Amino acid sequence: MGVRRFRLFLLFLTCAGLPPSSPDPDDESCLTRLSESLQDPNHNLQNWTTSTFKTPCSGFTSYLQGATCNNGRIYKLSLTNLSLKGSISPFLSNCTNLQALDLSSNALTGTIPADLQYLVNLAVLNLSSNRLAGEIPPQLAFCAYLNVIDLHENLLTGQIPQQLGLLVRLSDLDVSRNRLSGPIPASLGNRSGNLPRFNASSYEGNKDLYGYPLPPMKSKGLSVMAIVGIGLGSGFLSLVLSFTAVCLWLRVSEQKMAVEEGKITQLTPDY
């Protein structure tokens, strides 16, 4: 027992003597560029300064609002509901240890950077309730650890990338209330085996989106008014043609009667 305690004591001294983790230059670049791309009209990010970006973490301690640290690196960014404007910097990809990114409930515009694919440790991506436009980048499929993709209530267009179906860890997907179109990829809409399935609420609010679990594509048939109009038009045309035919028949009949009367007159002797 005494030997075991002695070994634990040596281990404690070794750990206590380790120098604190040094700041990562990639994190500094990531935070600096993100700050430049954002607008903070309510001044919620007062400690987002150049000096703080140089040393945002000390072990598990964060000196930056909205940031969570792990071993001296930024591992979570949560800047939700801060009335932020601007765009999402593609240099967020420099925060290579990032596992959760939440920029929801702001007023961000622009597109979702394809460079987010380099956040290979990313497990949670929440960009919901903004004004992001453009297409969902298929490169997100390279973030193999993604569990959550929440993009609801934006202005996203185009189709849902089929590549997202390759994310076998994906358990929460929400792209509702956008402007997406086309078919829901079968790899997402009809998952099999132990893969989590997503119901219609994940896709609703996109009027041109179709396929399971939403209804199939609507047939581009004629509207009710168009059908009624065609019916009335064809009925009127039939009436005109019928009336014309009757008039022609009466005229021909009159001509025949006139000819017959002429023949009879010629055969009748004069007295």
Disulfide bonds with the S-S distance in Angstrom:
Cys30-Cys95 2.05
Cys57-Cys69 1.88
